[in-house]
Amino acid sequence: MGYTVVDPPSIIATHLTEVIREHIAELLTRQDVQNLVNNLKENNSALVDELVPKLMSLGEIEKVLQNLLSEGISIRDLVTIFETLADYAPSTHDTDILTEYVRQSLKRAISNKYFISGETTSVVTLDPKVEQEIMGSVKQTETGAYLTLDPERTRAILKSVVTQAKKLEDNGRSPIVMTSPIVRMYFKKMTEDAYKDLIVISYNEVESDVELQSVGMVTA
C-alpha cells in the first residue's frame, strides 16, 4: 500500500537523538572541557599551556564551546579552536566575540556543513540598513552586550525574518540568512526565540569557492 511502518523503539530513539542534539550545549560540563583539554595536551602541550590558564579559564573555554554547539558547529577540531583563542584572548575576554573569531577559523567546516561544492545555494541576506540599526542599538557592559532596539522595530524585523525563511523552507531549502561579520551574533540572538532553526552565517565564515544566490532580503 506504500505505507512505512515504524516501530515504537525507533520513534523513541529518533526523538531522543533530536532532544540530545537540541540540548547538547547544555550537556557539556566543566569536567568534559577538562577532559578535552587533557586529551589535547598529549600532542599539543605548548598550545594548551599557552592558553590555559594563562589566557582563559576552563569556564571561559566551556562557554565558547557551548556557543559553537548551540548553533550546531562541531568542536572536533580543537587545535584550530584553541589556536584561535590563543591568538585573540589577549585582546578580549568576551566569550561571544571569541566565538565569532573561532567560527571564522572554522569556515571550511561551516561551509561543508551548509553548502555543497559546485552547487549554488539559495540564501536570504540582511538589509544593510537593518544591520546598521541593529549595531546602533548595541550597548556594551562589563558582562557583555545587549540590544536596545525598539520593540516595534524588533517585531517588524522578526516578521520579515519569518517570511523570508519560510519561503526558503517551502522550496526545500535550509533557512540561511547571510550577514556581515560584525552583526552576526547580535542578529542570531535577536532571532533565536522567534525562529530557533534559523541558520545565521557571516560572509567571513564561507569559503571562497562557495556559490551563493540571494533570493530574498530581511528588511523592515
N, C-alpha and C positions, 0 to 999 in steps of 0.2 A: 504493500500500500504506500510505500515511500516514507513510512514513519521511522524515526530514530528512537530506539529505546535506550534510555539512560538509567542505570541502576542508582539507587539512593546513595551508596557509598561514593560513587563518582561525583554526584552532585555535591555531597558534603565536602569532599576533597577539593573540588574546584572552588567552592565558596571559601574554604579555609585559606586556600592559596591566594585568593583575591584579598581577603582580610589581612593576611600577613604582608602582602605587597603594599597595601594601602597604609599600613601602620609600621612598616619596617624601620622607619627613622626613630620611632618611639621605643622600639625594642632594643636599639643599640645602647649599651650601658658603658659606664666608665671602665669597668673591668674588660669589656670587649675591646675598647680602644687600647687599653694597656696590653692586651694580648696581641693586638695588631702591631703595636709598637715593638714589642719583644720579638715577634717574628721578623719584622722588617730589619731590625737591628742586626740580625745574624749575618746578613750580607751587605748591609748599608749602615754600618755603625757610625761613620763620620757624619752622614746626613742626619741620623736620628739625634746624635749628640749635639749637633748644631742647632736643632730645632727645640728639643725637649730636654730640660725645662727652661733653657736659656731664653728662648723667644716666645714660646707658647706653653701654656699648661695643658694637661690632659683634657680638662674641661673645655678649653677653647677649641682644641682639635676635635673633640667629640661634637661640638656644636657645628663645626664646618662639615663634618662627615654626615651629620643628621640633615643639614641643609641640602646636601647633594642627594642623599637617599630620598628625602621627601619629594623631590622632583624626578625621581626615577633614574638618577645618574649613578652608575656603578662606581664603587670606591675600590675596585680591584687594583687599579694602577696607583698604589700607594707611593711609589717612588716619585712619580710626577706630582702627585698631590703634595707630598712633603717638600719636594724641591721648590715648588711654587710658594708654599707657605714660608719656607726659609728665606725666599727672595723678598717677600712683601711684608712679613710680620714685623720687621724692624721699623716700618713706616706707619703701620696701623694695627690696632688690636681689635678693630671692628670685625667680628667673625662673618657678618653678612657681606662686607666688602671683600674680605679674604676669599669667601666662597665664590664671588664673581671672578676673581683672578684665577682661581683653580678651574672654574668652568671653562674659561678661555684657554687654559693649558690643556684641557681635555676635549678640545674641539673635534679631534678626529673621532673619539668615542661618541660624542654627541652627534656628529654628522652621520656616523654609521648606524646609530640608533634610529634616527628620524628621517634620513634621506637615503635614496638609492642612487648609487653612482651611475651616471649615464642617463638618468631619468629626470625630468623636470617635476619639481614638487610644487603644488599649489599651496600658497600661504596667504595670510592676511597681514597687512602692515599697519603700523600705528601712525596716525596723522602727526606730523612734526609739531603742529600747534598744540596738540594734546600732550605730546611729550614735554614741551616747554611748560605747559600748565601744570603738569604733574611735578616736574622738577622745581618749579617755583613754589610749590606747596610743601616741599620737604623741610622739616625742622630737625636740626641736629641737637642731640642731648648727650650727656656723658654715657648714657646706657644704650645709645643707638639713635636711629632716625625714625620719624613717623610722618605721615601725610596729614595736612590740614586742609585738604581740598573740600570745597563747599559740597554739602550732601546732595544738593540738587544736581550739581555738575557730575558728581560721582555716579549718581543714578543714570544720568544721560549717557555717560561713557560706558557703564556696565551694560546698558541696554544695547548699545552698538556692538559691544563685545559678543554678547549672546547671539545677536542677529547674524553677525559675520561668521562666528564659529559654527553655528548651526548649519549655515549654508555649506561649509566645508564638509561637515559630518553627513549631511544629507546626500552629498555626492561621493560618499565613501572615503573621504579624506580625513586625515588627522587634523584636529583643531589647533593649528600652529599660528601664533602671532609673532612676527619679527619686530624687534625694537632696536634702538641704539643701545650700546653697552651701558651707558650711564643711567638709563631709566629702567632697565630690565627688572631688577629686583624689586623696585617700588611698584611697578605695574603688576608683577606677579602677586605681590602681597595684596594689592588692591583688588585683584580679581579672584583670589583663591576661594573665597567663600561663595561668590556668585557662580563660579564656573570652575570647580576644583580640577576637572580634567583638562583645562586649557594648558597648552604647551607654549611657554614663552621663551623664546630664544633670541639672543642678541646676534648681530651680524659678525661680531668677533668670535662667535662660537661655531662658525660654519667654515668648513674647508673651502679653498678657492675653486675646487673642481665641482662643487655642488651647484646645481642649477635651480633657481627659484623663480616662480612666477606669481606675482601678486594678483589675486583675484578679488580683492576687497580691501577696504581700509576702515579701521576703527576710528571714528570721528564723532563729534558731538557739538 
